[in-house]
């Protein structure tokens, strides 16, 4: 421990996630839900400088929902066809 620093109490965080992959037409899709710090535990990061450590706890409970759709499949196929016709295209 650095001189002038103090110990930070240990903690355990519980993060949960649920992911579902599926096809959306010709594209690949993924829907997700994430729950960060599920127990809403108050904790402090030991790498934060001592003068502000007590003022900057880790994030509290956070819920996220989202969806990601990958349309790159068609583009990648197009690029492969262009490369065959024009070998100098990268």
ABEGO torsion letter per residue (X at the ends): XBBGBBBBBBBBBBBBBBBBBBBBEABBBBBBBBBBGAAGBBBBBAABBAAAAAABBBBBBBBBBBBBBBAAAAAAAAAAAAAAABAABX
